[in-house]
Amino acid sequence: MENDSTFVAPEGVYSVTEEHKPALLGVHTANALPHLHPTRLTSVVIKFPAIKPGNQGFAQLLGGNREKDPKKDKAPPKEQPQDGLSVSSSDTPDDLPAAGSSDTPAVPPADAPLPSPVIPHENTIFSHNAVTIGKKKTIARPKHNMRTTSSTFITRLQNADNFHRILSSKSGETTFLFYNTAKTFIWTEAGSKPKVRDSLQEPLAKIFFSSYPTCHDVNLTTVSHDRIDIIIGFNTGDLLWFGEPNSTSLDPVSSRYGRLNKQGRICNSPCTAIRWVPSSPNLFLVSHADGTIIVYDKEREDGTFTPQEPSSGTQSPFMSPSDNGYTQGNTPAGEWNPLDNIFVTIPPWHPVGAMNGGKGDKDKIAKNPVSHWRVSRKSIIDFVFSPDVKYVAAISEDGCLRVIDAIAEQLVDCYAAYFGALTCVAWSPDGRYILTGGQDDLVTIYSPWEQRVVARCQGHSSFISAVAFDDIRCDGRTYRFGSVGEDNKLILWDFSSGALHRPKLHAAQHQRMSMTSTLSLALQRRGQSTVYLPPLGSPGLESPLPRYHPSPSRNEVAVVQPVLIKHIDSDILTDVVFLPRGILTATRSGHVKFWIRPLTGPSRHLKHRAANRTSGVPDGGVDWMD
């Protein structure tokens, strides 16, 4: 029987087993501030080794070991620059990934055909700078100590009681949660026994800031029992990287941090979303409220950079309009259309810029940003990578879903929402479908390979806050996903393309499809990369068809009905995350609930993902043409 802490789905009963909620401590200013930005959740599963004497692991993170030798906290004078500098510990490009490193995403299987490139793959934002080949590799680390910093950016650090003992006693798999609320960033554990009454879990650590954290991401490539890399974005545009690579066996991770885009040096617009590039230890993307997506490397210094404005005119690709970098565009001067392409400003240290040369040696030192994309004239709300890491799906306040070729840095397709702005996005584990939620109260399912809206999901009565796929209940034929909205509903959906009535595609709809997109998809199905597509304007492509796809009417699209609707009495729901053991929901005020799954058998999709890991194929990196 359902109540406030349970609901019944087709597979069984989900129950709340723990809750996480920030304590309202009136003594601290941050806790009295309004919650201007939605709470966003990130989860990570870490496998701890068997406990050994002297093994401290994560206990060093955020100053957990109070008895540490104070001499180890004292860095040489050269490592104590002004906090305004960027985070890199190197003044040379030695820290860039070496050839063959894991920074290049979505490496095709060994038996995949490799065509002769038109643009060498080595000259992309996901590859190294040639000037670093042969130089000694150094390990970069954040410069500043969180416990001893004099910066006013971090105002307070608070650890749980017995913090050191809690972390040093971990063994086996542990799920950690990270989330923001007001001016606080919180680290806690999911699935452990609550230490206080009413199933309310005490956080492991809290960091208080003078600005609002708006988004964050954990690097799943580098995370381990003795290392963690987290990037946090703020409403000021600032970025904070905290964590440290393994240094010694007894001090693997310490409470060190670094800052990028200090005081908006590169972009002063609020950060709206952050994503590490999957399989890369260094690269991450940040979207901003000014309609841009910027590529960063955590090991680089911030460079002197001013993006080219589309309104000032677009020159030929790879021509230098100023001393600040290069631009790449395909529209006539003064006529940039965000529905038809993205406007890329390439810094002089970008691989393509270096290839087209002319700069001095000092400009060859790689700095941030790696690349700058102007995607829309409105705010970018969120974005996600495709499972093969070749594409980015970005949503904007202008009501468009844009599919971007991240390697070629080109717009592939642009889809209009039914009504209003889009608010959330997710890509299916096998890469076949993209979900969006929006101000039209609809969850929309897109097929990027068929270039159409597959179905709309009706059930919410207010704006959608978040959508997510339930990986262990997606097997390539049926897909489970969930959504939460400002109507305080958690809705579960089951989708099977074979069970839908497919509306007829009229000839006019085919005419709206993008020639570039069609070529791109055709190449992808043969295992080739879109980076080898001929550039727009090449012979035979003088008049490319528009990439923009208007929203189809209601009677042209199938409708999916909810499997379950659960109304949760709380503040406005802002996020939903599916874990192997349950579902996480979060509210604007930072109230997180963990709904444990009913007991079921193992998923076929989990077995498939395990097989991929064994064979070296990234999760979700399956052939789209079965």
PAPARO-265897 format. One record per residue (C-alpha): x, y, z. Coordinates in steps of 0.25 Angstrom, whole numbers, padded with zeros to 4 digits, always signed. Each point is the difference from the previous one (the first is absolute). Layout:
XYZ
...
END
This chain:
+0000+0000+0000
+0005+0014-0004
+0004+0011+0010
+0009+0012+0000
+0012-0009+0001
-0004-0011-0010
-0005-0002-0014
-0004-0012-0008
+0006-0002-0014
-0002-0012-0010
+0012-0006+0005
-0003+0001+0015
+0000+0010+0012
+0010+0011+0001
+0002+0006+0014
+0008+0011+0006
+0011-0005+0009
+0008+0013+0002
-0001+0015-0001
+0011+0011-0001
-0004+0014+0004
+0010+0011+0003
-0002+0004+0015
-0005+0014+0002
+0011+0007+0008
-0004+0014+0002
+0014+0003+0005
+0005+0000-0014
-0004+0010-0011
+0000-0010-0011
-0011-0008+0006
-0009+0012+0001
+0001+0004-0015
-0011-0003-0010
+0001-0012-0009
+0002+0007-0013
+0005-0012-0008
-0005-0014-0001
+0007-0011+0007
+0007-0009-0009
+0005-0015+0004
+0012-0007-0005
+0003-0014+0005
+0012-0009-0001
+0003-0014+0004
+0014-0002+0006
+0006-0014+0003
+0009+0000+0012
+0011-0010+0002
+0000-0009+0013
+0004+0008+0012
+0015-0001+0003
+0007+0007+0012
+0004+0014-0004
-0009+0000-0012
-0007+0014+0001
-0006+0002-0014
-0010+0011-0001
+0002+0003+0015
+0009+0011-0005
-0010+0007-0009
-0005+0013+0006
+0009-0001+0012
-0005-0013+0006
+0013-0003+0006
+0002+0010+0011
+0013-0006+0005
+0008+0001-0013
+0014+0006+0001
-0002+0015-0002
+0013+0000-0008
-0007-0007-0011
-0010+0011-0001
+0010+0011-0002
+0003+0001-0015
+0013+0007-0005
-0002+0015-0003
-0001-0002-0015
-0013-0008+0003
-0007+0011+0007
-0004+0010-0011
-0011+0009+0001
-0014-0007+0000
-0003+0008-0013
+0009-0009-0008
-0005-0012-0007
+0002-0014+0005
+0011-0006-0008
+0013-0004+0007
+0007+0002-0013
+0004+0012-0009
+0003-0009-0012
-0009-0009-0008
+0007-0012+0006
-0013-0004+0007
-0008-0003-0013
-0003-0014-0003
+0010-0008-0007
-0003-0007-0013
-0008-0012+0002
-0006+0005+0013
-0014-0003+0004
-0004+0015-0003
-0005-0004-0014
-0014-0004+0002
-0007-0011-0006
+0011-0008-0006
-0006-0010-0011
+0002-0015+0002
+0013-0006-0006
-0008-0006-0012
-0007+0013-0003
+0004+0006-0014
+0008+0013+0001
-0001+0009-0012
+0010+0009-0006
-0003+0013+0008
-0003+0013-0007
+0003+0007+0014
+0010-0008+0008
-0006-0005+0013
+0012+0005+0007
-0004+0014-0002
-0013+0001+0008
-0004+0005+0014
+0001-0014+0006
+0014-0002-0004
+0014+0004+0004
+0008+0012-0005
+0012-0005-0009
+0010+0009+0007
-0001-0008+0013
+0005-0013-0007
+0013-0005+0006
-0001+0009+0013
+0000-0006+0014
-0014-0002+0005
-0003+0006+0014
-0012-0002+0009
-0008+0013+0002
-0006+0002+0013
-0009+0011+0006
+0008+0011+0006
-0008+0005+0012
-0002-0007+0013
-0015+0001+0004
+0003+0000+0015
+0011+0011+0000
-0005+0009-0011
-0002+0015+0002
-0010+0001-0011
-0013+0005+0003
-0006-0008-0011
-0001-0012+0009
-0006+0004+0013
-0001-0012+0009
+0004-0015+0000
-0008-0010+0009
+0002-0015+0001
-0009-0010+0007
+0004-0005+0014
+0010-0012-0001
+0002+0004-0015
+0014-0007+0000
-0005-0013+0006
-0012-0001-0009
+0008+0001-0013
+0012-0008+0005
-0010-0012+0003
-0006-0001-0014
+0002-0012-0008
-0007-0006-0012
-0010+0009-0008
-0005+0013+0006
-0009+0010-0007
+0003+0015+0002
-0009+0011-0003
+0004+0015-0003
-0011+0011-0001
-0001+0015+0001
-0010+0008+0009
+0000+0015+0002
+0015+0004+0001
+0004-0014+0005
+0006-0012-0007
-0003-0013+0008
+0007-0014-0001
-0008-0012+0007
-0001-0015-0002
-0012-0007-0005
-0005-0014+0005
+0007+0001+0014
-0008-0002+0013
-0005+0014+0004
+0007+0005+0013
-0012+0009+0004
-0015-0003+0002
-0010+0001-0011
+0010-0006-0010
+0006+0014-0002
+0015-0002-0004
+0011+0009+0005
+0009+0005-0011
+0015-0004+0000
+0004+0014-0004
-0005+0014-0004
+0007+0011-0007
-0005+0014+0001
+0002+0011-0010
-0002+0015-0002
-0006-0003-0013
-0011-0010-0005
+0004-0013-0005
-0009-0003-0012
+0005-0013-0006
+0011-0011+0002
+0005-0013-0006
+0009-0011+0005
+0011-0006-0009
-0004-0015-0001
+0013-0003-0008
+0009+0004+0011
-0008-0003+0013
+0005-0011+0009
+0002-0003+0014
+0012+0010+0001
-0004+0010-0010
-0012+0009-0004
-0001+0012-0009
-0012+0009+0001
-0003+0013-0008
-0010+0010+0006
-0006+0011-0008
-0006+0013+0006
-0009+0011-0003
+0012+0009-0002
+0005-0008-0011
+0012-0005+0009
+0004-0015+0000
+0006-0007+0011
+0008-0013-0001
+0002-0008+0013
+0008-0013+0002
+0014-0005-0002
+0006-0011-0008
+0007-0011+0008
+0013+0005+0006
+0004-0009+0011
-0006-0013+0006
-0004+0007+0013
-0004+0013-0006
-0007-0003-0013
-0011+0011+0000
+0001+0013+0008
-0009+0012+0001
+0006+0007-0011
-0008+0009-0010
+0003+0009-0012
-0008+0010-0008
-0003+0002-0015
-0006+0012-0006
+0003+0008+0012
-0010+0012+0001
-0005-0003-0014
+0013+0002-0007
-0005-0009-0011
-0015+0001+0001
-0007+0008+0011
-0014-0006-0002
-0006-0010+0010
+0004-0015-0002
-0012-0008-0003
+0006-0014-0003
+0013-0008+0001
+0004-0013-0006
+0013-0007+0000
+0004-0006-0014
-0002-0015+0003
+0013-0007+0000
+0008+0012+0001
+0007+0004+0013
+0002+0015-0003
-0011+0005-0010
-0013+0005+0004
-0011+0009-0006
-0008+0011+0007
-0012+0007-0005
-0004+0014+0003
-0012+0009+0001
+0005+0008-0012
-0002-0011-0009
+0014-0005-0001
+0007-0014+0003
+0014+0001+0003
+0011-0011+0000
+0010+0000+0011
+0012-0008+0005
+0001-0001+0015
+0016+0000-0001
+0001+0013-0008
+0001+0014+0004
-0010+0010-0004
+0004+0008-0013
-0003+0013-0005
-0012-0002-0009
-0011+0008-0006
-0010-0008-0008
-0004+0005-0014
-0014+0006+0000
-0009-0006-0012
-0006+0014-0002
+0014+0005-0004
+0000-0009-0012
+0005-0014-0003
+0013-0001-0008
+0004-0013-0007
+0003-0012+0009
+0014+0000+0006
+0003+0015-0003
+0004+0009+0011
-0009+0012+0002
+0008+0005+0012
+0011-0003+0010
-0009-0008+0009
-0002-0012-0009
-0007-0006-0012
-0014-0001-0004
-0008-0011-0007
-0013+0002-0007
-0008-0002-0012
-0009+0011-0001
+0001+0014-0007
+0006+0011+0008
-0011+0006+0010
-0010-0012-0003
+0004-0010+0010
-0013-0009+0002
+0001-0008+0013
-0011-0009-0005
+0009-0004-0012
+0014-0001+0006
+0009+0003+0013
+0010+0011+0000
+0014-0005+0004
+0011+0009+0005
+0013-0008-0001
+0012+0005+0009
+0014+0001-0006
+0004-0012+0008
-0011-0008-0005
+0005-0012-0008
-0007+0005-0013
+0005+0014+0003
+0014-0005+0002
-0001-0008-0013
-0004+0013-0008
+0012+0006+0007
+0007+0014+0001
+0000+0002+0015
+0013+0002+0009
+0005-0011+0009
-0007+0006+0012
-0013-0002-0006
+0003-0015-0002
-0001-0002+0015
-0014-0006+0001
-0009+0008+0009
-0015+0000+0003
-0010+0001-0007
+0003-0012-0009
-0011+0005-0009
-0012+0009+0001
-0014-0003-0006
-0011+0010-0001
-0012-0009-0001
-0012+0009+0002
-0004+0015+0003
-0007-0006+0012
+0005-0007+0012
+0004-0014-0001
-0007-0008+0011
+0006-0013-0001
+0008-0010-0009
+0004-0015+0000
+0010-0008-0008
-0004-0012-0009
+0005-0013+0005
+0010-0001-0011
+0005+0015+0004
-0001+0005-0014
-0012+0008+0002
-0006+0010+0010
-0015+0003+0001
-0002+0014+0006
-0013+0007+0004
-0002+0014+0000
-0011+0011+0005
-0003+0002-0015
-0007-0013+0000
+0010-0008-0008
+0007-0013+0001
+0013+0000-0007
+0008-0012-0004
+0015+0005-0001
+0011-0008-0006
+0010+0002+0011
+0012-0005-0008
-0002+0008-0012
-0006+0012+0008
-0012+0001-0009
-0015+0000+0002
-0007-0012-0006
-0015+0002+0003
-0009+0010+0007
-0014-0004+0005
-0010+0009+0005
-0008-0003+0013
-0016+0000-0001
-0001+0012+0009
+0009+0009+0008
+0014-0003+0005
+0007-0014+0002
+0004-0002+0015
+0007-0014+0000
+0006-0011-0009
+0005-0014+0001
+0006-0010-0011
-0003-0014+0001
+0011-0010+0004
+0000-0006-0014
+0000+0013-0007
-0013-0002-0008
-0009+0010+0007
+0001+0014+0006
-0010+0005+0011
-0004+0014+0003
-0009+0007+0010
-0005+0014-0001
-0010+0011+0003
-0010-0007-0009
-0002-0011+0011
+0004-0010-0009
+0012-0011+0000
+0004-0001-0015
+0007-0012-0006
+0009+0003-0012
+0007-0010-0010
+0012+0008-0005
+0003-0011-0010
-0014+0001-0006
+0000+0015+0002
-0014+0001+0006
-0008+0000+0013
-0004-0014+0003
-0010+0002+0011
-0005+0010+0011
-0002-0004+0014
-0013+0007+0007
-0001-0001+0015
+0006+0013+0006
-0009+0012+0003
+0012+0010+0002
+0014+0002-0005
+0009-0012-0001
+0013+0001+0009
+0008-0012-0003
-0001-0013-0009
+0009-0012+0001
+0001-0014-0005
+0000-0012+0009
+0012-0008-0006
-0003-0013+0006
-0014+0000-0006
+0004+0003-0014
+0004-0012-0009
-0001+0006-0014
-0014-0003-0002
-0007+0006+0012
+0005+0012+0007
-0004+0005+0014
+0002+0014+0004
-0005+0010+0010
-0003+0015+0002
-0003+0010+0011
-0007+0013-0002
-0004+0013+0008
-0014-0007+0002
+0008-0009+0010
-0003-0013-0008
+0010-0011-0002
-0004-0007-0013
+0005-0013-0005
-0002-0004-0015
+0003-0012-0008
+0002+0002-0015
+0001-0010-0011
+0002+0005-0014
-0006-0013-0006
-0013+0002+0008
-0003+0015-0006
-0008+0004-0011
+0009+0007-0010
-0006+0011-0007
+0003+0002-0015
+0011+0008-0004
-0004+0010-0011
+0009+0004-0011
+0001+0014+0006
+0006-0005+0013
+0011-0007-0008
+0003+0013-0007
+0003+0006+0014
+0011-0010+0003
+0014+0004+0001
+0009-0005-0011
+0012+0002+0009
-0007-0008+0011
-0004-0011-0010
+0014-0002-0005
+0005+0000+0014
-0010-0011+0005
+0004-0008-0012
+0014+0001+0003
-0002-0003+0015
-0007-0013-0004
+0012-0005-0007
+0009+0003+0012
+0006+0013-0005
+0001+0013+0006
-0007+0013-0004
+0013+0007+0001
+0003-0005-0014
-0012+0006-0007
+0003+0010-0011
-0001+0014+0006
-0013+0008-0004
+0002+0008-0013
+0008-0012-0007
-0004-0004-0014
-0014-0007+0000
-0004+0007+0014
-0001+0014-0005
-0015+0001+0005
-0001-0009+0012
-0014-0001+0005
-0003+0006+0013
+0002-0007+0013
-0012+0005+0007
-0012-0009+0003
-0013+0007+0004
-0008-0007+0011
-0010-0010-0006
-0015+0002+0004
-0007-0009+0010
-0007-0009-0010
+0014-0003-0006
+0006-0006+0012
-0003-0012+0008
-0003+0002+0015
+0006-0008+0012
-0008-0002+0013
+0006-0001+0013
+0003-0013+0007
-0001+0007+0014
-0002+0014+0006
+0004+0002+0014
-0003+0014+0006
+0011+0003+0010
-0004+0010+0011
+0012+0009+0001
+0007+0013-0006
+0000+0000-0015
+0007-0012-0006
+0013+0004-0008
+0007-0013-0003
-0001-0015-0002
+0011-0011+0000
+0000-0015-0002
+0010-0008+0007
+0001-0015+0000
-0006-0001+0013
-0011+0010-0001
-0005+0014-0004
+0005+0013+0005
-0009+0013+0000
+0004+0014+0005
-0008+0013+0003
+0004+0014-0002
+0004+0001+0015
+0009-0012-0001
-0009-0010+0006
+0005-0014-0006
-0008-0013+0001
+0005-0014-0004
-0011-0009-0005
+0006-0014+0001
-0004-0010-0011
-0008-0013+0001
+0008-0012+0000
+0001-0005-0015
+0009-0008-0008
+0013+0005-0007
-0003+0009-0013
+0004-0005-0014
+0005+0015-0002
+0010-0001+0012
+0006-0013-0005
+0002+0007-0014
+0007+0012+0007
+0009-0010+0008
+0003-0007-0013
+0004+0014-0007
+0009+0003+0012
+0007-0013-0002
+0002+0002-0014
+0004+0015+0001
-0012+0006-0006
-0006+0012+0007
-0014-0002+0006
-0010+0003-0010
+0010-0001-0011
-0008-0011-0008
-0003+0000-0015
-0012+0008-0003
-0004-0009-0012
-0003-0014+0006
END
